[in-house]
């Protein structure tokens, strides 16, 4: 009896204490953990007046968890933080939105959505949105994380979506993020890569679409017994359907026939239709989903059997103009359209008498047959005019740019030089290489500190030397860009000659008062968001000097040094 009691008591103790062994892994981003000693506690959040004050320079991976209680109610308020970047990397902190109202953030992002942001603006916005932080006042965690995921999807940031999934284990819109990864790979006809993304489909995701894709991947990797088991479980949960059952049974060899009906309900169904229907043929329309268009492109399933079918060709041209179809397919079709030798010889004289598609095809073939550069360039710009008149310029813009690059700007006739430069899509070549000019302060070697990370001692020597040189020029005018550089140098700890009256020069320029108010309210992240709005479609070097000055002045005051350096690196240098 005593022996049995000991055995029972031993089992009882094991049952109580065994779960503790499973809690060894601690995620520093999760806040719904039990009380731990101070070095293992998770970061909690309450209303902004009780938020943790964190030094912007403090790195997130060294932050210790702090337990905060509401002074009035003694009730603990737990919030999770979501993101990719350590906020300290961009001089932010976890409380970067704590003093900003949710409606202000929503309104700003709504305006930003209407702007085609420049690369710099988009980079700054990415740094702001993807930094780990608590949500703004009045915004729930779910809305805040959805906002981040929506931005990643809209900008097609596959690399960042994967990072987000790795660093944020549980969130409401996780299945949407995973499905976007999966669908992107299906659309690229890259099923092997897509199947690797099922590692993100865990027990926290309850999504029949992703479960179906997981089953297909097992079939794809010849793990039929596992696929059958999961399919049975899906059926028991009433999450499968007749179409999917039919396709998987056919692929598993359980049935020898499958429906020949093409299912366009979603990309997975369309893909399964294409790989199971013999002699699969599909004619896309204006209503065809964009992802299906992409898959048709990647899988080489868009074919035109009759090159005289003008309506079908025009439909494909419209699809290419809308970005649904690879424009190269259109030009492959153009090469197949037959023309007589006489038409090709007199192409420049007769193309205007032809149907629009035929005119484009004729001039394109004439361009391909031309041997001298002058003729090639002439026909390229005739094509450009024809596409423009038909409102199909998107079909041709990349082809035009690529061919002009292949010819080379130096070889293009002088009368086409200016329009050729505008037509070439190469931002790097448009910006040009940096040329230092020590006669102008903001173009001098001093800016190597921001462009080339030149050592401080060398920069200080250059400061002393160049200021002395400029002081000898009695006619020299200190511009707003010069002042932007001086402000940055002082902020970064460099010594400026005493005879330079910074205050006198800065009084010439007014910084918008509404933006200064954001600094007083400690709304640094929201200020950075407003700066994204101000820069907008432009690169910083395209802004007027006064705007550059007040932007960098504000960023100095808020200690947003990394963003300031991004602006300075674009705005100050002379490029050739």
C-alpha positions as CSV (number, residue, x, y, z in Angstrom):
1,X,0.0,0.0,0.0
2,X,2.8,2.4,1.0
3,X,4.7,1.5,-2.2
4,X,1.6,2.3,-4.3
5,X,1.2,5.6,-2.5
6,X,4.9,6.5,-3.2
7,X,4.4,5.8,-6.9
8,X,1.2,7.8,-7.0
9,X,2.8,10.7,-5.2
10,X,5.8,10.6,-7.6
11,X,3.6,10.8,-10.6
12,X,1.7,13.7,-9.1
13,X,4.9,15.7,-8.5
14,X,6.1,15.0,-12.1
15,X,2.7,16.2,-13.5
16,X,3.0,19.5,-11.6
17,X,6.6,20.4,-12.3
18,X,7.2,18.9,-15.8
19,X,5.6,21.9,-17.7
20,X,8.3,24.1,-16.3
21,X,11.0,22.4,-18.4
22,X,9.2,23.4,-21.6
23,X,9.4,27.2,-20.9
24,X,13.2,27.6,-21.5
25,X,12.9,29.6,-24.8
26,X,12.0,33.3,-24.1
27,X,11.1,35.6,-26.9
28,X,12.1,39.2,-25.9
29,X,9.4,40.7,-28.1
30,X,6.5,38.8,-26.4
31,X,5.0,40.5,-23.4
32,X,2.5,37.9,-22.2
33,X,5.0,35.9,-20.2
34,X,4.7,35.0,-16.5
35,X,6.7,37.0,-13.9
36,X,10.4,36.4,-14.3
37,X,13.4,37.9,-12.4
38,X,14.2,41.4,-13.7
39,X,16.6,40.2,-16.5
40,X,14.0,38.0,-18.1
41,X,10.8,40.0,-17.8
42,X,9.1,41.1,-20.9
43,X,8.3,44.7,-21.9
44,X,4.9,45.9,-20.9
45,X,3.0,48.9,-22.0
46,X,0.4,51.2,-20.5
47,X,-1.1,54.6,-21.3
48,X,1.5,57.1,-22.6
49,X,1.9,58.9,-19.2
50,X,3.2,55.6,-17.7
51,X,5.3,54.5,-20.7
52,X,8.9,53.5,-20.1
53,X,11.4,56.3,-20.9
54,X,14.1,54.7,-23.0
55,X,17.3,56.4,-24.2
56,X,17.2,56.5,-28.0
57,X,20.7,55.1,-28.2
58,X,19.8,52.1,-26.1
59,X,19.9,48.9,-28.2
60,X,16.8,46.7,-28.1
61,X,18.7,43.5,-27.5
62,X,20.1,44.9,-24.3
63,X,16.8,46.3,-22.9
64,X,15.8,44.6,-19.7
65,X,12.1,43.9,-19.2
66,X,10.3,46.2,-16.9
67,X,7.0,45.6,-15.1
68,X,4.7,48.6,-14.9
69,X,1.5,48.9,-13.0
70,X,-1.2,51.5,-13.6
71,X,-0.9,53.9,-10.6
72,X,-4.7,54.2,-10.4
73,X,-5.9,50.6,-10.8
74,X,-2.9,48.4,-10.1
75,X,-3.9,46.4,-13.2
76,X,-1.1,45.4,-15.4
77,X,-1.5,46.3,-19.1
78,X,0.3,44.0,-21.5
79,X,1.1,45.0,-25.1
80,X,3.3,43.3,-27.7
81,X,5.6,45.1,-30.0
82,X,5.9,44.1,-33.6
83,X,8.5,45.0,-36.2
84,X,11.8,44.1,-37.9
85,X,14.3,46.7,-37.0
86,X,15.8,47.7,-33.6
87,X,14.4,51.2,-33.1
88,X,17.7,52.4,-31.8
89,X,19.3,51.7,-35.2
90,X,17.3,54.8,-36.4
91,X,17.5,56.8,-33.2
92,X,14.0,55.8,-32.2
93,X,12.8,53.9,-29.1
94,X,9.9,51.6,-28.2
95,X,7.8,54.6,-27.2
96,X,8.3,56.4,-30.5
97,X,4.5,56.7,-31.1
98,X,3.4,57.1,-27.4
99,X,2.5,60.8,-27.6
100,X,1.0,60.6,-31.1
101,X,-2.7,60.1,-31.7
102,X,-3.8,57.2,-33.9
103,X,-6.0,59.5,-36.1
104,X,-3.0,61.7,-36.9
105,X,-1.0,58.6,-38.0
106,X,-3.9,57.3,-40.1
107,X,-4.4,60.6,-41.8
108,X,-0.7,61.0,-42.6
109,X,-0.4,57.5,-44.0
110,X,-3.5,58.1,-46.1
111,X,-1.9,61.1,-47.7
112,X,1.4,59.2,-48.2
113,X,-0.5,56.4,-50.0
114,X,-1.5,58.9,-52.7
115,X,2.2,59.9,-53.4
116,X,4.5,57.9,-55.6
117,X,7.4,58.1,-53.1
118,X,11.0,58.5,-54.1
119,X,13.5,55.8,-53.1
120,X,14.7,57.9,-50.2
121,X,11.2,58.7,-49.0
122,X,10.3,55.0,-49.2
123,X,13.5,54.0,-47.3
124,X,12.7,56.5,-44.5
125,X,9.1,55.3,-44.3
126,X,10.4,51.7,-44.1
127,X,12.7,52.6,-41.2
128,X,9.8,54.3,-39.3
129,X,7.1,51.6,-39.9
130,X,9.3,48.6,-39.4
131,X,10.9,49.6,-36.1
132,X,9.7,47.7,-33.1
133,X,7.4,50.0,-31.1
134,X,4.2,50.3,-29.2
135,X,1.2,51.6,-31.2
136,X,0.0,55.2,-31.2
137,X,-2.6,56.4,-28.7
138,X,-6.0,54.9,-29.5
139,X,-4.7,52.2,-31.9
140,X,-5.0,48.5,-31.0
141,X,-2.2,46.1,-31.5
142,X,-4.1,44.3,-34.3
143,X,-4.6,47.4,-36.4
144,X,-0.9,48.5,-35.9
145,X,0.5,45.1,-37.0
146,X,-2.0,45.0,-39.9
147,X,-0.7,48.4,-41.0
148,X,2.8,47.1,-41.1
149,X,1.9,43.9,-43.0
150,X,-0.2,45.8,-45.5
151,X,2.8,48.1,-46.3
152,X,5.1,45.1,-46.8
153,X,2.6,43.5,-49.2
154,X,1.8,46.6,-51.1
155,X,5.6,47.2,-51.7
156,X,6.1,43.5,-52.5
157,X,8.9,43.3,-49.9
158,X,9.2,39.5,-49.8
159,X,12.6,39.6,-48.0
160,X,11.1,41.8,-45.2
161,X,8.0,39.7,-45.0
162,X,10.1,36.7,-44.2
163,X,12.0,38.6,-41.6
164,X,8.8,39.8,-40.1
165,X,7.4,36.3,-39.8
166,X,10.6,35.1,-38.2
167,X,10.8,37.9,-35.6
168,X,7.1,38.1,-34.8
169,X,5.7,34.6,-34.0
170,X,2.1,35.3,-33.4
171,X,-0.1,38.1,-34.9
172,X,-3.6,38.2,-36.4
173,X,-2.7,38.8,-40.0
174,X,0.0,36.2,-40.1
175,X,-1.9,33.9,-42.5
176,X,-2.3,36.9,-44.9
177,X,1.5,37.4,-44.9
178,X,2.2,33.7,-45.4
179,X,-0.3,33.4,-48.2
180,X,1.2,36.4,-50.0
181,X,4.6,34.6,-49.9
182,X,3.0,31.4,-51.2
183,X,1.0,33.1,-53.9
184,X,4.0,35.1,-55.1
185,X,6.0,31.9,-55.6
186,X,3.1,30.1,-57.4
187,X,2.7,33.2,-59.6
188,X,6.4,32.8,-60.5
189,X,5.8,29.1,-61.3
190,X,8.4,28.4,-58.5
191,X,6.5,25.8,-56.6
192,X,9.6,24.4,-54.9
193,X,10.4,27.7,-53.4
194,X,6.8,28.2,-52.4
195,X,6.7,24.9,-50.6
196,X,9.6,26.0,-48.5
197,X,7.5,28.8,-47.1
198,X,5.2,26.3,-45.4
199,X,7.7,26.4,-42.5
200,X,5.7,29.5,-41.5
201,X,2.5,27.6,-41.4
202,X,2.3,26.5,-37.7
203,X,-0.4,25.7,-35.2
204,X,-1.2,29.4,-34.7
205,X,-2.5,29.6,-38.3
206,X,-6.0,28.2,-39.0
207,X,-6.3,28.8,-42.7
208,X,-7.8,26.2,-45.1
209,X,-6.1,27.8,-48.1
210,X,-2.6,27.4,-46.6
211,X,-3.5,23.9,-45.3
212,X,-4.5,22.9,-48.9
213,X,-1.2,24.3,-50.2
214,X,0.7,22.3,-47.5
215,X,-1.1,19.1,-48.7
216,X,-0.2,19.9,-52.4
217,X,3.4,20.4,-51.4
218,X,3.5,17.0,-49.8
219,X,2.2,15.5,-53.1
220,X,4.8,17.6,-55.0
221,X,7.6,16.2,-52.8
222,X,6.2,12.7,-53.2
223,X,5.1,12.3,-49.6
224,X,1.7,10.8,-50.6
225,X,0.9,9.1,-47.3
226,X,1.4,12.3,-45.3
227,X,-0.7,14.2,-47.9
228,X,-3.5,11.7,-47.6
229,X,-3.5,11.9,-43.8
230,X,-3.7,15.7,-43.8
231,X,-6.4,15.6,-46.5
232,X,-8.5,13.3,-44.3
233,X,-8.1,15.7,-41.3
234,X,-9.1,18.6,-43.5
235,X,-12.2,16.8,-44.7
236,X,-13.1,15.9,-41.1
237,X,-13.0,19.6,-40.2
238,X,-15.1,20.4,-43.3
239,X,-12.3,22.7,-44.6
240,X,-11.9,20.9,-48.0
241,X,-14.1,21.1,-51.0
242,X,-15.1,19.0,-54.1
243,X,-12.6,20.7,-56.4
244,X,-9.6,20.3,-54.2
245,X,-10.5,16.7,-53.3
246,X,-10.9,15.9,-57.0
247,X,-7.5,17.4,-57.9
248,X,-5.5,15.8,-55.0
249,X,-7.2,12.4,-55.6
250,X,-6.1,12.6,-59.2
251,X,-2.5,13.6,-58.3
252,X,-2.3,10.8,-55.7
253,X,-3.5,8.3,-58.3
254,X,-6.6,7.4,-56.4
255,X,-8.8,8.5,-59.3
256,X,-7.9,8.3,-63.0
257,X,-10.0,11.2,-64.2
258,X,-10.4,14.8,-63.1
259,X,-12.6,17.7,-64.0
260,X,-11.6,19.7,-67.1
261,X,-13.3,22.8,-65.7
262,X,-10.8,25.7,-64.9
263,X,-11.3,27.1,-61.5
264,X,-10.3,30.8,-61.1
265,X,-11.5,31.3,-57.5
266,X,-8.0,31.7,-56.3
267,X,-4.4,31.2,-57.5
268,X,-4.0,27.7,-56.0
269,X,-7.1,26.4,-57.7
270,X,-6.0,27.9,-61.0
271,X,-2.6,26.4,-60.7
272,X,-4.1,22.9,-59.9
273,X,-6.3,23.3,-62.9
274,X,-3.3,24.0,-65.1
275,X,-1.2,21.0,-63.9
276,X,-4.1,18.5,-64.1
277,X,-5.9,19.3,-67.3
278,X,-4.5,17.8,-70.4
279,X,-3.7,20.4,-73.2
280,X,-4.6,23.2,-70.8
281,X,-5.8,26.3,-72.7
282,X,-6.9,29.5,-71.1
283,X,-7.8,32.9,-72.6
284,X,-7.4,35.7,-70.0
285,X,-9.7,38.7,-69.9
286,X,-9.9,42.1,-68.3
287,X,-11.4,40.4,-65.3
288,X,-8.6,37.9,-64.8
289,X,-6.8,38.4,-61.5
290,X,-3.3,39.9,-61.5
291,X,-1.7,36.9,-59.8
292,X,-3.2,34.6,-62.5
293,X,-1.7,36.9,-65.2
294,X,1.7,36.6,-63.5
295,X,1.4,32.8,-63.4
296,X,0.4,32.6,-67.0
297,X,3.5,34.7,-67.9
298,X,5.9,32.7,-65.8
299,X,4.5,29.3,-66.9
300,X,4.6,30.4,-70.5
301,X,0.9,29.7,-70.9
302,X,0.0,32.8,-72.9
303,X,0.1,31.8,-76.6
304,X,-1.6,33.3,-79.6
305,X,-2.4,30.7,-82.3
306,X,-3.6,33.3,-84.9
307,X,-1.5,36.4,-85.2
308,X,-4.2,37.9,-87.3
309,X,-6.6,38.0,-84.3
310,X,-6.3,41.7,-83.8
311,X,-8.8,41.9,-80.9
312,X,-6.8,39.3,-78.9
313,X,-3.6,41.1,-79.6
314,X,-5.1,44.5,-78.5
315,X,-6.3,42.8,-75.3
316,X,-2.9,41.5,-74.6
317,X,-1.4,45.0,-75.3
318,X,-3.8,46.5,-72.7
319,X,-2.9,43.9,-70.2
320,X,0.8,44.6,-70.7
321,X,0.2,48.3,-70.3
322,X,-1.5,47.6,-67.0
323,X,1.4,45.5,-65.8
324,X,-0.4,42.2,-65.9
325,X,1.6,40.8,-68.8
326,X,5.3,40.8,-69.6
327,X,5.7,43.3,-72.4
328,X,8.3,41.0,-74.0
329,X,5.5,38.7,-75.0
330,X,3.9,41.5,-77.0
331,X,7.1,42.1,-79.0
332,X,7.5,38.3,-79.6
333,X,4.0,38.5,-81.1
334,X,5.0,41.5,-83.2
335,X,7.9,39.5,-84.7
336,X,5.4,36.7,-85.8
337,X,3.1,39.1,-87.8
338,X,3.9,38.6,-91.5
339,X,4.7,41.6,-93.8
340,X,5.7,41.7,-97.4
341,X,9.2,42.8,-98.4
342,X,7.7,46.0,-100.0
343,X,5.9,46.9,-96.7
344,X,9.2,46.5,-94.8
345,X,11.1,48.6,-97.3
346,X,8.5,51.4,-97.1
347,X,7.7,51.0,-93.4
348,X,8.2,54.7,-92.5
349,X,5.8,55.8,-95.3
350,X,3.0,53.3,-94.8
351,X,2.8,52.5,-91.1
352,X,0.2,55.2,-90.5
353,X,-2.2,53.6,-92.9
354,X,-2.2,50.3,-91.0
355,X,-4.2,49.0,-88.1
356,X,-2.5,50.2,-84.8
357,X,-1.2,46.8,-83.8
358,X,0.1,46.2,-87.3
359,X,1.8,49.6,-87.4
360,X,3.6,48.9,-84.1
361,X,4.6,45.4,-85.4
362,X,5.9,46.8,-88.7
363,X,8.0,49.5,-87.2
364,X,9.4,47.1,-84.6
365,X,10.4,44.7,-87.3
366,X,12.0,47.5,-89.3
367,X,14.0,48.5,-86.1
368,X,15.3,45.0,-85.8
369,X,16.3,44.9,-89.4
370,X,18.1,48.3,-89.3
371,X,21.9,48.1,-89.2
372,X,23.0,51.7,-88.6
373,X,22.6,53.5,-85.3
374,X,20.8,56.6,-86.7
375,X,18.0,54.4,-88.2
376,X,17.6,52.3,-85.1
377,X,17.2,55.4,-82.9
378,X,14.8,56.9,-85.4
379,X,12.6,53.8,-85.4
380,X,12.7,53.5,-81.6
381,X,11.3,57.0,-81.2
382,X,8.7,56.4,-84.0
383,X,7.6,53.4,-81.9
384,X,7.5,55.6,-78.8
385,X,5.2,58.1,-80.6
386,X,2.8,55.3,-81.8
387,X,2.6,53.7,-78.3
388,X,2.0,57.2,-76.7
389,X,-0.9,58.0,-79.1
390,X,-2.6,54.7,-78.2
391,X,-2.0,55.3,-74.4
392,X,0.1,52.2,-74.2
393,X,3.4,53.9,-73.3
394,X,4.0,51.5,-70.4
395,X,4.3,48.6,-72.9
396,X,7.3,50.3,-74.6
397,X,9.1,52.4,-71.9
398,X,11.3,49.6,-70.6
399,X,12.1,48.3,-74.1
400,X,13.0,51.8,-75.2
401,X,15.2,52.3,-72.2
402,X,17.0,49.0,-72.6
403,X,17.7,49.5,-76.3
404,X,19.0,53.1,-75.8
405,X,21.3,51.8,-73.1
406,X,22.5,49.0,-75.4
407,X,23.2,51.6,-78.1
408,X,25.0,53.9,-75.7
409,X,24.4,57.6,-75.1
410,X,27.6,58.5,-76.8
411,X,26.5,56.9,-80.0
412,X,23.0,58.5,-80.1
413,X,22.6,61.3,-82.6
414,X,22.7,64.8,-81.1
415,X,19.1,65.7,-82.0
416,X,17.9,62.7,-79.9
417,X,20.4,63.2,-77.0
418,X,18.1,65.1,-74.7
419,X,15.0,62.9,-75.1
420,X,17.2,59.8,-74.9
421,X,18.5,60.8,-71.5
422,X,15.0,61.4,-70.2
423,X,13.9,58.0,-71.6
424,X,16.7,55.9,-69.9
425,X,15.5,54.4,-66.7
426,X,18.7,54.4,-64.6
427,X,18.6,56.6,-61.5
428,X,22.2,55.9,-60.6
429,X,23.5,57.3,-63.9
430,X,21.2,60.3,-63.6
431,X,22.6,61.2,-60.1
432,X,26.2,60.9,-61.2
433,X,29.4,60.5,-59.3
434,X,30.4,62.9,-56.5
435,X,32.8,65.7,-57.3
436,X,34.3,67.6,-54.4
437,X,34.6,71.4,-54.7
438,X,36.4,73.1,-51.8
439,X,35.4,76.5,-53.0
440,X,31.8,75.8,-51.9
441,X,31.3,74.6,-48.3
442,X,28.6,72.1,-48.7
443,X,30.3,70.5,-51.7
444,X,33.8,70.3,-50.1
445,X,35.8,67.4,-48.8
446,X,34.1,67.9,-45.4
447,X,31.1,65.9,-46.5
448,X,33.3,62.8,-46.9
449,X,32.3,62.3,-43.2
450,X,28.8,61.6,-44.4
451,X,29.5,59.9,-47.7
452,X,32.7,57.9,-47.1
453,X,32.8,57.7,-43.2
454,X,36.1,59.6,-43.2
455,X,37.8,59.7,-39.8
456,X,37.0,62.6,-37.5
457,X,40.5,63.9,-37.1
458,X,40.9,64.3,-40.9
459,X,37.5,66.0,-41.2
460,X,38.4,68.5,-38.4
461,X,41.5,69.4,-40.3
462,X,39.5,69.9,-43.5
463,X,37.0,72.1,-41.6
464,X,39.7,74.4,-40.3
465,X,41.4,74.6,-43.7
466,X,38.3,75.1,-45.9
467,X,36.6,77.7,-43.6
468,X,39.9,79.7,-43.6
469,X,40.0,79.4,-47.4
470,X,36.3,80.5,-47.8
471,X,36.8,83.4,-45.4
472,X,39.3,85.0,-47.7
473,X,36.6,85.2,-50.4
474,X,34.7,88.4,-49.4
475,X,32.0,87.8,-51.9
476,X,31.2,84.3,-50.6
477,X,27.5,83.7,-49.8
478,X,26.7,81.1,-47.2
479,X,23.7,79.2,-48.6
480,X,21.0,77.3,-46.7
481,X,22.8,74.1,-47.8
482,X,26.0,75.4,-46.2
483,X,24.1,76.1,-43.0
484,X,22.6,72.6,-43.0
485,X,26.1,71.1,-43.1
486,X,27.3,73.4,-40.3
487,X,24.4,72.5,-38.1
488,X,25.1,68.8,-38.7
489,X,28.8,69.2,-37.9
490,X,28.1,71.0,-34.7
491,X,25.6,68.3,-33.7
492,X,28.2,65.7,-34.4
493,X,30.8,67.4,-32.1
494,X,33.0,69.1,-34.6
495,X,34.5,72.6,-33.8
496,X,33.5,75.4,-36.1
497,X,35.7,78.6,-36.4
498,X,34.5,81.2,-33.9
499,X,34.2,83.9,-36.6
500,X,31.4,81.9,-38.2
501,X,28.2,83.4,-36.8
502,X,25.8,80.5,-37.0
503,X,23.0,82.3,-35.2
504,X,23.0,85.2,-37.6
505,X,22.8,82.9,-40.6
506,X,20.1,80.7,-39.1
507,X,17.8,83.7,-38.4
508,X,17.5,84.1,-42.2
509,X,15.5,80.8,-42.5
510,X,12.3,80.0,-40.8
511,X,11.4,76.5,-39.7
512,X,7.6,75.7,-39.9
513,X,6.1,76.2,-36.4
514,X,3.7,73.3,-36.7
515,X,6.7,71.0,-37.1
516,X,8.5,72.6,-34.1
517,X,5.4,71.9,-32.0
518,X,5.8,68.1,-32.8
519,X,9.3,68.3,-31.3
520,X,8.0,70.0,-28.1
521,X,5.4,67.2,-27.8
522,X,8.2,64.6,-28.3
523,X,6.5,63.2,-31.4
524,X,9.7,62.2,-33.1
525,X,8.3,59.3,-35.2
526,X,5.3,61.4,-36.3
527,X,7.7,64.2,-37.3
528,X,9.7,61.7,-39.4
529,X,6.5,60.7,-41.0
530,X,5.7,64.3,-41.9
531,X,9.2,64.6,-43.4
532,X,8.4,61.7,-45.7
533,X,5.3,63.6,-46.8
534,X,7.5,66.7,-47.4
535,X,10.1,64.9,-49.5
536,X,7.4,62.9,-51.3
537,X,8.2,62.1,-54.9
538,X,11.5,63.9,-54.9
539,X,14.9,62.8,-53.9
540,X,16.5,65.2,-51.3
541,X,18.9,66.7,-53.9
542,X,15.8,67.9,-55.9
543,X,14.5,69.9,-53.0
544,X,15.1,73.7,-52.7
545,X,17.9,74.6,-50.2
546,X,15.6,76.2,-47.7
547,X,13.6,73.0,-47.4
548,X,16.8,70.9,-47.0
549,X,17.9,73.2,-44.2
550,X,14.7,73.1,-42.2
551,X,14.4,69.3,-42.6
552,X,17.9,68.7,-41.4
553,X,17.5,71.3,-38.6
554,X,14.4,69.4,-37.3
555,X,16.2,66.0,-37.5
556,X,19.1,67.5,-35.5
557,X,16.7,68.7,-32.8
558,X,15.1,65.3,-32.5
559,X,18.4,63.4,-32.6
560,X,17.2,61.5,-35.7
561,X,20.8,61.4,-36.9
562,X,20.5,58.4,-39.2
563,X,17.6,59.8,-41.2
564,X,19.4,63.2,-41.3
565,X,22.5,61.6,-42.8
566,X,20.4,59.9,-45.5
567,X,19.0,63.4,-46.4
568,X,22.5,65.1,-46.3
569,X,24.1,62.4,-48.4
570,X,21.7,63.0,-51.2
571,X,21.2,66.8,-50.9
572,X,24.7,68.2,-50.5
573,X,27.2,66.7,-53.0
574,X,27.9,68.0,-56.4
575,X,27.4,65.2,-58.8
576,X,28.6,64.9,-62.4
